[in-house]
Amino acid sequence: MAERTVRVESEVGLHARPAATFVQTASKAPIDVTLSKAGGAPVSAKSILAVLALDVRHGEQITLRAEGEGAEELLDELSRIVSETK
């Protein structure tokens, strides 16, 4: 299982446009991928409602996990999305 802990740099956190881009990228992959906040239960990174419900804000850290072929590359791309300052 691949795992990354990433700081969210977007001023709006993982909401609206950043969340949509994140979920669209995760949904294209044929493997399971989750995200969680510190101490929280993981949710599907492919569900816009689950991602928005986490209420991830600017500066918070999230943990991304994926398992299967291409997991490292997928987590690299998802990490890049949440690390952008847009």
N, C-alpha and C positions, 0 to 999 in steps of 0.2 A: 504494500500500500504506500502510495506517495503522499506526502504531506508538506504543506507550506504554512507558515504563520506570516501574515502580511498586515502592514499598517494601511488603513484607508486614508488616502490623501485628498480625495475629492472634497471640496468645501461643503457639498450637500450630503456627504456620506454615501452610502450605498442605496440611494433613492432615485426615483424617476429614471432619467436617461442612463446614468451609470449602472443601475440595477438591470435595466432592460438589455443593455449591451452585454452585461455579465451573464444573464440568464440565456440569451440567444447563443452566446458562445458555448456555454455549458451544454445546452440542448443539442447542439450539433454533434457532440461526441457520443459514441455508442457505449460509453461506460458510465457507471454511477459516480457522481461527484457530490460532495456535501460541503457545507460551510457551517461554522459555529463561532459564537462569541465566547470569550473566556468563561469557563464554568457552565456554559449552556449546552443544551442538546443540539446535535447536528441536524440540519434541515437540508432538503434537496436543493442543490444549486440550480436545478432545472425548473423550479417553481417560482414564478414572480411573486406570488402571494406569500410564500414562505420566506423569501429573501427580504421583502419589504417588512414583513412582520417582525423580523429580527431587530429592526430599528437601528441599523449600524450607522454610527455618526463619524464625522471627520475625526481622525486621530486615533480611533479605536483599532484594535487588532482583531483579525479574524483568522481562523484556521481552516484551510482548504484541504480536503482529502479526496483522493480518487484511487480507484483500483482497476487495473486492466491494462491492456496494450495501449500505449499512448498517454498514460496517466501523467508522466513527467512533463510532456509537452503541453498538455491541457492545463496543468497547474501553472506552468510558466506563463501561458497566455492569460489566464484568469488573474494571476498575480499582477501582471502588467496593467490590466484594466483597473483594478482597485488601487494601484499605486499612482495612477495618473492624477494630476491636480485639476483636471477639467471639471 
